[in-house]
């Protein structure tokens, strides 16, 4: 990957709004394949809710 592609992905995860949403989604997807699917699902949902909170607070 080129530097611009790497910087683009870093910008997504460093974003105040998109970062928690992306990380929460990834945690939820990974949790589906583990024995702790409900626990990780709730952790992922909490991260997504934090992202939505930041999104609505900036409106």
N, C-alpha and C positions, 0 to 999 in steps of 0.2 A: 504494500500500500504506500501511496505517496504521503508526504507530510501534510498536505492539505486535507486528505481523507482522515488521517489520524487526528488532526486538530479539530475536524468537524465532529467526530465522535466524542472527543474530550469536551467540546463545547456543550454537547447535549447533556452529558452527565454532570457538568459543572453548573448548568442552568438551575436557577432557584425553583422553577416551575417544572420543567421537563425532567430534571434529575431524579427527584423522588418518584415521579410517575413511572419512568423507565425502570428504575431499580426495583420498585414495588412489583411491576409487571414481571420482571425477570425472576424475582423471588417466588412469586405465585406459580409461575410456570415450572420452575425447578421443584417446588414443593409438591407438585402433582405426581412426581416420580419418586417420592420418598415416603417412608411410613408416617412422616409428620405432615401429611398434606393439609390438614385443617389448621394446624398451628402456623405453618408458613404461609398459608392462604390468608390468615388474619393479619400476619405481619406485613405481607404484600399489600393488602387492602388498606392498612394503616398508612403505609408509605404513599399510596395513591391519594388517599384523603388529604394528607399533608400537602401534596402537590396541588390538589384542587383548592385547598385553603389559600395557598400563596397566590394562585391564579385569580381567585375571586377577591382577595384583598387588594390586588393591584388594579382592579377594574374601577 
